[in-house]
């Protein structure tokens, strides 16, 4: 029995979610192979070969795979799928785009957002916005999973010596083409990978106040900035800052929630944080139920005071 992990990368290096997915794959049993598909992605393939626990790296190199289009990537996964009992994807935007295509073509069910591997055929995943955990046993010949990266420790990125194997790349499907890509550049840590996150809610009142109050705290802590869905919907923060069930799932060492009431969908995205600090003037705010440290105070006074003492 062998397990295949689909690597996410930028052709130069692996993305961190791949390391968490490899940890989940190791718990499934059997050899773990990693597929690196891209163009001039040799450095990413070498990085995958150095990850501890990886037994083999499959490297598909083609211009058709350069843009990581789901149509071409799914075809590449299907081309190497025979012989694997499990195919694992990180539960990211890319992974959630690929996994259903692969599962449908293999005529098997997809298991989404796996948070624990109980056995090779049994997995746990959250349901009802994380308020319940379902234990699912799959009888499918191939298990297609997306893995919630925050639920697994990253595999060690060095010390491995897996051999590489070049695989025949698939031709361009011609069904889609990348027209342009606009990337947000920031000196702050990436929200999904940050060790410290400072998030704001609708109580901040405006985009100007959001920046004025939270940016100094984030600067002092070296933190990424996040936001509740209410704050994003109100235009206080960009979409890619949204934390929650319909945003990004985070589990930093420290999560500071400022003016966030704690709706279920927001809690689903951050309640696995190691330490949660909540600042809210409403003593009945649901966020206090998951907070390790709760400060009942006006955030417009409390946050600047906190910045001054750091």
C-alpha positions as CSV (number, residue, x, y, z in Angstrom):
1,X,0.0,0.0,0.0
2,X,1.4,3.4,-1.0
3,X,0.2,6.9,-0.3
4,X,0.5,9.8,-2.7
5,X,0.7,13.4,-1.6
6,X,0.1,16.2,-4.1
7,X,2.6,18.9,-3.3
8,X,1.8,22.6,-3.4
9,X,4.7,24.7,-4.5
10,X,5.8,27.7,-6.5
11,X,8.2,25.7,-8.6
12,X,11.1,26.9,-6.4
13,X,10.0,25.6,-3.0
14,X,7.3,23.7,-1.2
15,X,4.5,25.4,0.5
16,X,4.2,24.7,4.2
17,X,0.8,22.9,3.9
18,X,2.5,20.2,2.0
19,X,4.6,19.3,5.1
20,X,1.5,19.0,7.2
21,X,-0.1,16.8,4.6
22,X,2.9,14.5,4.5
23,X,2.5,14.0,8.3
24,X,-1.1,12.9,7.7
25,X,0.0,10.6,4.9
26,X,2.6,8.9,7.2
27,X,-0.2,8.1,9.6
28,X,-2.2,6.3,6.8
29,X,0.5,3.6,6.6
30,X,2.6,2.4,3.7
31,X,5.2,4.3,1.7
32,X,4.6,8.0,1.1
33,X,5.3,9.3,-2.4
34,X,5.1,13.0,-3.3
35,X,4.0,14.3,-6.7
36,X,5.7,17.6,-7.7
37,X,4.1,18.8,-11.0
38,X,5.2,22.1,-12.5
39,X,7.6,23.8,-14.9
40,X,11.3,24.0,-14.0
41,X,10.2,22.7,-10.6
42,X,13.5,20.8,-9.9
43,X,14.2,22.8,-6.7
44,X,10.7,22.0,-5.3
45,X,11.2,18.3,-6.2
46,X,14.6,18.4,-4.4
47,X,12.9,20.0,-1.3
48,X,10.3,17.2,-1.3
49,X,13.0,14.6,-1.5
50,X,14.6,16.1,1.7
51,X,11.5,15.8,3.8
52,X,11.7,13.1,6.4
53,X,9.4,10.1,5.8
54,X,9.1,10.6,2.0
55,X,10.0,7.4,0.2
56,X,9.9,8.7,-3.4
57,X,9.3,11.9,-5.3
58,X,7.5,11.9,-8.7
59,X,8.5,14.8,-10.8
60,X,6.4,15.9,-13.8
61,X,7.8,18.9,-15.6
62,X,6.0,20.6,-18.4
63,X,4.9,24.1,-19.6
64,X,1.3,22.8,-19.3
65,X,1.8,22.5,-15.6
66,X,3.5,25.9,-15.0
67,X,0.4,27.8,-14.0
68,X,-1.0,25.0,-11.7
69,X,-4.3,25.0,-13.6
70,X,-6.7,22.5,-12.0
71,X,-7.7,20.8,-15.3
72,X,-4.1,19.9,-16.1
73,X,-3.0,19.1,-12.6
74,X,-6.0,16.8,-12.1
75,X,-5.1,14.9,-15.3
76,X,-1.5,14.6,-14.1
77,X,-2.7,13.1,-10.7
78,X,-4.9,10.6,-12.5
79,X,-2.1,9.6,-14.8
80,X,0.0,8.4,-11.8
81,X,-2.9,7.4,-9.5
82,X,-2.9,3.6,-10.3
83,X,-1.3,1.7,-7.5
84,X,-2.0,4.1,-4.7
85,X,-4.5,3.4,-1.9
86,X,-4.7,7.0,-0.7
87,X,-4.3,10.4,-2.5
88,X,-3.9,13.4,-0.2
89,X,-4.2,17.1,-0.9
90,X,-3.7,20.0,1.4
91,X,-7.1,21.6,2.3
92,X,-6.2,24.9,0.6
93,X,-7.9,26.7,-2.3
94,X,-5.8,24.7,-4.7
95,X,-6.3,21.3,-3.0
96,X,-10.1,21.9,-2.7
97,X,-10.2,22.6,-6.4
98,X,-8.2,19.5,-7.4
99,X,-9.5,16.8,-5.1
100,X,-13.2,16.7,-6.3
101,X,-12.0,16.4,-9.9
102,X,-9.8,13.5,-9.0
103,X,-12.4,11.7,-6.8
104,X,-15.1,12.1,-9.5
105,X,-12.9,10.6,-12.2
106,X,-11.9,7.7,-9.9
107,X,-15.6,7.2,-9.0
108,X,-14.9,7.4,-5.3
109,X,-16.1,9.7,-2.5
110,X,-13.9,12.5,-1.3
111,X,-13.3,13.1,2.4
112,X,-12.8,16.8,3.1
113,X,-10.9,18.6,5.9
114,X,-9.6,15.5,7.6
115,X,-8.3,16.4,11.1
116,X,-7.2,13.0,12.4
117,X,-6.2,9.6,10.9
118,X,-7.7,6.9,13.1
119,X,-6.8,4.0,10.8
120,X,-6.0,3.5,7.1
121,X,-9.7,3.5,6.3
122,X,-11.0,5.6,9.2
123,X,-10.8,9.4,9.5
124,X,-12.2,12.3,11.6
125,X,-13.5,15.5,10.1
126,X,-15.4,18.5,11.5
127,X,-19.1,19.0,10.7
128,X,-21.6,21.7,11.6
129,X,-18.9,24.5,11.6
130,X,-16.7,22.4,13.8
131,X,-19.3,21.9,16.5
132,X,-19.2,18.1,16.0
133,X,-16.6,15.7,14.8
134,X,-17.7,12.9,12.4
135,X,-15.7,9.6,12.3
136,X,-15.9,8.3,8.7
137,X,-14.9,4.9,7.5
138,X,-14.3,4.6,3.8
139,X,-14.6,1.3,1.8
140,X,-13.5,2.9,-1.4
141,X,-10.5,1.3,-3.1
142,X,-8.8,4.7,-3.2
143,X,-9.2,7.2,-0.4
144,X,-9.1,10.8,-1.7
145,X,-8.6,13.2,1.2
146,X,-8.1,16.9,1.8
147,X,-6.1,17.5,4.9
148,X,-6.6,20.4,7.3
149,X,-3.0,21.5,7.8
150,X,-3.5,23.1,11.2
151,X,-4.4,19.7,12.6
152,X,-1.1,18.0,11.8
153,X,2.4,19.0,12.8
154,X,4.7,19.7,9.8
155,X,7.0,16.9,8.7
156,X,10.7,17.8,9.1
157,X,11.9,19.5,5.9
158,X,15.4,18.2,6.1
159,X,17.2,14.9,6.6
160,X,15.4,12.8,4.0
161,X,17.0,11.2,1.0
162,X,14.1,10.1,-1.2
163,X,15.0,9.1,-4.8
164,X,13.4,11.0,-7.6
165,X,11.5,9.6,-10.6
166,X,10.6,11.6,-13.7
167,X,7.1,10.9,-14.9
168,X,5.6,11.6,-18.3
169,X,3.8,14.9,-18.1
170,X,0.2,15.2,-19.5
171,X,-0.5,17.4,-22.5
172,X,-2.3,20.7,-22.1
173,X,-6.1,20.0,-21.9
174,X,-6.8,23.3,-23.6
175,X,-9.8,23.8,-21.4
176,X,-8.4,26.8,-19.5
177,X,-5.6,29.3,-19.6
178,X,-4.1,31.7,-17.1
179,X,-4.8,35.2,-18.2
180,X,-3.1,37.1,-15.3
181,X,-2.3,36.7,-11.6
182,X,-2.4,39.6,-9.2
183,X,-0.5,38.8,-6.0
184,X,-0.7,40.8,-2.7
185,X,2.7,41.7,-1.4
186,X,3.2,42.2,2.3
187,X,6.1,42.3,4.8
188,X,3.8,40.5,7.3
189,X,3.7,36.8,7.7
190,X,1.2,34.8,5.6
191,X,-2.0,34.6,7.6
192,X,-2.3,30.8,7.3
193,X,1.3,30.2,8.4
194,X,1.7,33.0,11.0
195,X,2.7,32.1,14.5
196,X,0.9,35.2,15.9
197,X,-2.4,36.6,14.5
198,X,-4.1,39.8,15.5
199,X,-7.7,39.9,14.2
200,X,-10.4,42.6,14.3
201,X,-14.1,42.6,14.1
202,X,-17.0,44.9,13.2
203,X,-16.7,46.8,16.5
204,X,-13.7,48.7,15.0
205,X,-16.2,50.7,13.0
206,X,-14.3,51.6,9.9
207,X,-11.3,50.6,7.7
208,X,-9.4,53.6,9.1
209,X,-9.9,52.6,12.7
210,X,-9.0,49.0,11.8
211,X,-5.7,50.1,10.5
212,X,-5.1,52.7,13.2
213,X,-5.8,50.5,16.1
214,X,-4.6,47.0,15.1
215,X,-1.5,47.8,12.9
216,X,0.7,49.0,15.8
217,X,-0.2,45.9,17.8
218,X,0.6,43.6,14.9
219,X,3.9,45.5,14.3
220,X,4.9,45.1,17.9
221,X,4.1,41.3,17.9
222,X,5.4,40.6,14.4
223,X,1.9,39.3,13.7
224,X,-0.3,38.7,10.6
225,X,-3.5,40.7,10.5
226,X,-6.9,38.9,10.3
227,X,-10.5,39.8,10.4
228,X,-14.0,38.4,11.1
229,X,-16.4,37.9,8.2
230,X,-18.5,40.9,9.5
231,X,-15.4,43.2,9.3
232,X,-14.6,41.9,5.8
233,X,-18.2,42.3,4.6
234,X,-18.3,45.8,6.0
235,X,-15.2,46.7,4.0
236,X,-12.9,47.2,6.9
237,X,-10.4,44.5,5.7
238,X,-9.6,42.7,2.5
239,X,-11.1,39.3,1.7
240,X,-7.8,37.4,2.1
241,X,-7.7,38.5,5.8
242,X,-10.9,36.7,6.7
243,X,-10.6,34.0,9.4
244,X,-13.4,31.5,9.7
245,X,-15.3,28.6,8.1
246,X,-15.7,30.6,4.9
247,X,-12.2,32.2,5.2
248,X,-8.9,30.8,6.3
249,X,-8.4,28.2,9.0
250,X,-5.6,29.2,11.4
251,X,-4.0,27.7,14.4
252,X,-1.2,30.1,15.5
253,X,0.7,30.0,18.8
254,X,-1.1,33.3,19.8
255,X,-4.4,34.6,18.5
256,X,-5.6,38.1,19.6
257,X,-9.2,38.8,18.9
258,X,-10.1,42.5,19.1
259,X,-13.8,43.4,19.0
260,X,-14.9,40.0,17.7
261,X,-18.1,38.6,19.2
262,X,-17.3,35.0,18.3
263,X,-19.8,33.8,15.8
264,X,-19.8,30.0,15.2
265,X,-18.2,30.4,11.7
266,X,-15.4,32.5,13.1
267,X,-14.7,30.2,16.0
268,X,-14.4,27.3,13.5
269,X,-11.5,29.0,11.9
270,X,-9.4,29.8,15.0
271,X,-10.4,27.8,18.0
272,X,-7.4,25.4,17.6
273,X,-5.0,28.3,18.3
274,X,-2.6,27.5,21.1
275,X,-3.4,30.6,23.2
276,X,-6.4,32.8,22.5
277,X,-6.7,36.4,23.9
278,X,-10.0,38.1,23.5
279,X,-10.7,41.8,24.0
280,X,-14.4,42.8,24.0
281,X,-16.6,45.1,26.1
282,X,-19.5,42.6,26.0
283,X,-19.3,40.2,28.9
284,X,-21.6,37.8,27.1
285,X,-19.5,37.6,23.9
286,X,-19.2,34.0,22.7
287,X,-15.5,34.5,22.0
288,X,-14.9,34.5,25.8
289,X,-16.0,30.8,25.9
290,X,-12.9,29.7,23.9
291,X,-10.4,32.4,25.2
292,X,-7.5,31.5,27.4
293,X,-7.3,35.2,28.5
294,X,-10.4,37.4,28.4
295,X,-10.3,41.2,28.8
296,X,-13.7,42.9,29.2
297,X,-12.7,46.3,28.0
298,X,-13.2,48.9,25.3
299,X,-10.7,47.9,22.6
300,X,-10.0,51.5,21.6
301,X,-8.5,52.1,25.1
302,X,-7.2,48.6,25.8
303,X,-5.2,47.9,22.5
304,X,-3.2,51.2,22.6
305,X,-2.4,50.5,26.3
306,X,-1.2,47.0,25.3
307,X,1.0,48.5,22.6
308,X,2.5,50.9,25.0
309,X,3.6,48.2,27.4
310,X,5.0,45.8,24.8
